[in-house]
Amino acid sequence: MRSFYEDIKRFFRALNFSGKSEGLRFFFMSLMFLSVFSSVLTVIQPFLYMELIDSIVGDSGSRLSLSTESIIFIYGTCFIIARVADELWKAVFTDFTLSAQRQLADKAFDHIIRLPSAFFLGKEKHTLPSIISKARYGVHEIISVSLETIIPVTLEFLLVSLIIYILFPGTVLTILIISVVIFVFVAIWGSEKIRPWQRKFTEENNKTHQVLGEILSSEEAVKSFNMEDCFKGKYLAHMTAFEKYCTKFFRWSAFIGSMQMLSVGGALIPMLLISFKLLDSGAITLGAFVMINVLTIQLIMPLRRLAFAYRQVKEGAVDIEQLDNVLSIPIETDRVGGADKNIESESLSISFKNVYFSYMNDDKYVLKDVSFTIPHGKTYAFVGASGAGKSTISRLIMRYYDISEGGIILGDKNLESFSRDAVRRSVGIVSQDVVLFNDTLRFNLDFGQELSDQKLMESLKSVGLDDFVKSLENGLNTVVGDRGMKLSGGQRQRIGIARAVLKEPKIMIFDEATSSLDMHTEKTVSKNINAVSREKTTIIIAHRLSTIMNADKILVLDQGKVVSSGTHDELISSCEIYKKLYKTEDVSKETATPCVEGVHIPAPPGA
């Protein structure tokens, strides 16, 4: 029972009846009232039926001094009101569950989108939509069975027990209570027995969604390596496991259900025998005999629903549990005591002071004792081998992560003294893989700023895409496709630059923004970068040195440390690592053939 109690607590924690939940509380109380009202009417009807029979047969045991016609009228009225209450309950229930599901989805989305970037490191992101969807279903199930079954059936049982206690010997009530206790015990034991399998098939179901999501988001890579059969095998393996645990779950559910019906149904025979003997001896009326049978049969089906409801609560709790685990993870927070919501200074320098950083919060530092200062309006570039820590610098400036040790100064204040929103409003970033949504060019440029078409076209002109957009049939309303796949790589990068420009940021970061482009497109995009970053504090994280040779200063990173800095000419003569990187790139240029339609084709061996 403790586990059941924890499940209910988890449900209310996920739903959170607080804050903006006045409407939910009203719906909830209305449903409670209708459930109780309907239950009372349901139990009264067999009692009226007893009085009706006794009145018809002329039994002197009738307890109501009413005519047969009056009893018929009252009985029919109760029946009609009970049915109307049921229909009204359904209408209120629909509004309540939809509102509750909406609130849960809003809460889940708002929480997940604000989780720290560290949460998504190695996290199976494709399972999150499935987790939210199943949690919404779980909320619906728990609300449904609680208000439609658990509360009314429990109340009906108490009322029936009271009637039996008043009208019949204690033996009848004892038999009923013993059978119900056995029933409840089997329900609890059975639900705990099958819960691990339900959790297992839920996990396997999430994994099928994950594999399917990976295939759909990386279909070109899957096809290029002929991995269709491999991923199909992974998908079918999870489906097979899902079917295995589902089969065990439902077979045991059927067995448990049979045991429950045996416990309750087994009480029916002795209760009928005792009632018949009481009738035969004249201790009860014919109406009372009929009533005890009607009440017993009327109670059996709700009790069966009660057992099913208990299992549904446990199943819904498993679905909610996974979302609850996500909701329990702390979201990104700013400095305790408040943080500046705006960055007022127009002249922003960036200083790293003895910065250490580890993604996993351990002693495996990605950055080690990194110190540098970028004056306002200057362009600094960072170069180094893959894994040297270049992109980590941009992530720390954007406050996707907070440093482990040291300090980052923005202008004359510690970076952490500003809110994350303020920092991100002041920084425009263009990464190697520009994220475009399957929406219009307007949406992907505007990003909720509600800018005019003129403003959008000016930004496109700054990156040389205005004529291209004008040539499109739908112009800014052209849908770019999933991840912008209807555009070329160069066009996607320039859209990313234009979008960053529209933020009017004080700092620009280009994180390997041209590394995936051919040399011709790279030169075009590099010119766009130079144009839009003029007079702004600019960071260029470079894969190709040709894009940063004119930077005010170049910093060379190696294994998380700044090992050298200077201009291109200074580093060529003094830094072996930089010289090696430059020679490697120079050789690759000499052995490359021209680009065809934006694709860089390497020269054949011996060329």
C-alpha positions, 0 to 999 in steps of 0.5 A: 500500500505504501507503493500505491500511496507513493504513486498517488503522491507522484500523480498529484505532484505531476499535476500540481493543483496550485498556481493557475489551477483554480479551474481544475479545482472547481472541476475536481470538486464538481466531479467528486460531488457528482460521483457521490450523488450518483453512488447514493442514488445507485444504492437507493434504487435496490432499496426502493425495488425491495419496497416496490416488491413488498408493496405489490405482494402486500407484504406487511414488512414494507417500511415506506407508508406509500402507495405502490404508484408513489414508490414506482414514481420515486424509483423511476425518478431516482433512476432518471436522475442517476442517469442524468448525473452520469451524463453530466459527470462525463461532460465535466470529466472531459473538460477536467481531463483535457485541462489536466493533460494540457497543464501537465504538457505545459509544465513538462515542456516548460521544464524540459526546455529549461533543463541544463545542457548537461542533461542532454549529454548522452540522454536518449532525447528521442524518448522524451516525446513518448514519455510526455505522451504516455504521462498524459495518458497516465494522468487521464487513466488515474483521473478516470478510474479514481473518479469513475470507479475507486471513489464511487465503488468504495462509497457504494460498498460502505452504503451496501454494508450499512444496509446489510448490517441494518436488515440482515444478520451479521453473518451475511455482512461478515461473509461479504467483508471477508470476500472483499478483503480477499479481493483487495489482497489479491488486487494489491498482490497481483498489481505489484507482481505484474508492475515490473513487466509493465515497467519493462514493456514501457521502457522497450516501447520508449526504445522503439521510439528512440530507434525510429527517431534516430533513423528518421533524423539520420536517414541519409547516414543510414542509407549511405552506410547500408545500415537499414537492416542493422537498424531494422534489427535493433527496432525489431529486437525492442519490439520483440522484447516489448511483445514478450513483456506485454504477453507476460503482463496480460496473462498474469492480469487475466489470472489475477482477475480470475482469482478476484472474481472467484473470491467475490463470486464465492461469497454469492452462494452462501449469502444466497443460501442464508437469505433464502433460509431467512425468507423461508423462516419469515425473518425477511420479506421477498423484497429483502431477499431480492434486494440482497441478491441485487445488491450483491450482484450490483457490487460484484461488477463494480468490485471487478472494475475496482481491481482493474482500476487499481491496476490502471492506477499502477500502470498510469503511475509507471507512465507518470514516474518516468516524467516525474523523474525528468521533472525532478531534475533542477532547471537552469537557475541564475545567481541566488539573490537575483541577476541583472536582466539586461546588459546595459554596456555597449562596450563589452570585452570578454575575459577568461581568468584561470578557467577550469571546466569539466562536462561531467563535474569531475577532474577530467577537465576540458579547459585547464587554467585558460586565461585571455582577454578580448577587447571590445570590437576586436576579433579573436580566433581560436584554433586547435585540434579536435577536442582541444576545447575550442567550442567549449569556450563558446558554450561557456560564454552562452552559459549553456554550462557554468565553469568549474573554477575561475571566472569569466568577466563580461565588460566589468562584471562576472558573467554569472551576475547576468541572467542567462536570458540577458547573456543570450540576448546579447550574443549572436552565435552561428554554429557549424550545423545551423538549426533550421526548423521545418517552417518558413524562411520568415519563421527561421529568421524572425524567431518570434521577434515579429520583425517587418519584411523590410528588416528581414530582407535587409538581413538577407541582403547583408549575407547576399541572399536577398535576390535568392529569396526574391526569386522564390515563388513564396518568398519569405513564406517558403518552407525550408524542409526538415532541418532546412534540407531544401537549402544548400549548405551555404544557404543554411549558413548564411540564413544562420548569420542573417538570423544572428544579425537580426538579434543585434547582438553585442558579441558575435560567435562563429563556431566553425561556421564554415568548416562543412562548406566547400572552399568557394562557398567558404570564401563567400560566407567568410566575407559575410562574417567579416561584414556583419561582425565589423565593430563587434566583439567577435570570436571565431572558432576555426577549423580552417585557418584560411578563415581567420588569418586576418583576426586581431589575435589567434589563440592556439589551444592544445589539450584544453590549454592556451599554448600560444597566441598572436597574429598569423605571422607571429604564430607561423614563426613561433608556434609549432602546433599552429605551423603544423595545422597550417601546413596540413591545410596547405597540403589539402588545398594543393591536392584538392580539385575544384568544387562541383555544385558545392561538393568538395571532391578530393583528388584521386591518388597520385594526382 
